[in-house]
Amino acid sequence: MSTDLKSKGTAVVLAGIGGVFGADKFYVGATGAGVAQLLLTLTFFGLLISGPWAFISTLTLVLMVLMGSKTFLYPKVDWAPTTKNDTIIAWVVVGLYVIGILSALLTRNKQSDSSDSYEHKKIM
């Protein structure tokens, strides 16, 4: 483990953007976990594991920043003190996740509505 302190905000961004590829794991020095996640992502069925794994990692890091707690995911990492930028980054990631979930739900509802109307027209 290197002696330089790791930024929580950087870890959150890497987990949110490249988490399925293990980017956050490589950043904090958990190379074995990073390689495992990367290899899982490169297989179709592994992506079903790697996606939720990345989501949970991101959520855990965000909670660590916002609640000021330690995370069980990276017990050996020497974290830099939480800065205001780390907190802003965590809230931005939360906002992006909420927007993503809401847009997925709205898109799904629109698609089901349009398929219902298509079936209705088809019957008539």
N, C-alpha and C positions, 0 to 999 in steps of 0.2 A: 504494500500500500504506500502510495506516495505521501509526502508530508504536506503538500499544498492543500489548502482548504477548497472544498467544492461548493459552488454556488447552488443554492436551492432553486432559484429562478431558472438557471440554465438547465438543471435536471428536469424541472417541470416542462419547459419548452421541448426538450429532447424527447421526453416521455410522450407528450401530446402529439408531436409531429412524427417522430421516428420510433415510437415505442414498439411497434410491431416488429421492427428490425433490431431491437435491443439497444438503440442509441443511448438511452439513459443508463443502461447497464454498463456499456463500454466507458461512458463518461466518468462514472463513479468508481471504476476499477473492478467491477464484477464481471470480468471477461468471460468466465465460464457460462454464466447465466445469459450474457449477451450473445454468445455463440449459439447456445441452445435456442434462444428465441429467434435468432436470425435463420437458423436451419429449419425450425418449425415453420416460419413464415414462407420459406421457399417451397414448401410442399402445400398442396391444396388443403388437405385435411388438417395439417398443422396450423394453418391460418385460423381454423376454428378454435384452437387453443391459444394461439399467440394474440389474437384480437382481444379477447376478454382479459388475458394476462396484462396486456399493455394498458387497457382501460383501468384495471384495478391498480396498477403501478402509478398511473397518472393521478387517479383519485387519491391514493395514499399520499403521494408527494404533495398534492394541493392541500390536503388536510394537515399535513405536517407544517406547511408554511403558514396556513391561516390560523391554526390552533397553537402553534409554537411548540409542538411536541416532537419527540424523536420518532423515527419510523422503524418498524421491525424489518422492513425490506433491505435496508442497508445499515446494519448495526456497526460495521467497522469503518464507515466513512467519516472522515473529519469534515464536518460541515462548517462553512463560514456562518457568522451570525446572520440571522434573517434581516434583510434590508427592506426598505419601503418598495423598492423595485421588485423584489421577490414577491411581495404581497400583491402588487399591481398585476404582475404576470400571472399569479395564481387566480386572481379574480377574472382576468381576461380569458384564461383557459376555461374556467367555470362557465363564463358567459358563452363562449364558443360551443361548449358541450351542450348547454341548454338550447341554444339556437339550432344546433344540429339535430338534437332529439325532437324539438318542436317541428322543424321543417320536415323531418322524416315522417312524423305523425300526420302532418297536414298533407303531404304528398301521398301518403298511403290512403288517407280518406278521400282525396280527390280521385285517385285511381279507382277505388272501389265504387265511388259515385258514378264515374264515367262508364265503368263496366256494367253497372246496374242499368244505366240508361241505354246502353248498347243492347243488352239482353231484352230490355223492354221493347225497343224498336224492332228487334229481330222477331219477336213474337207477333207483333202487329203486322 
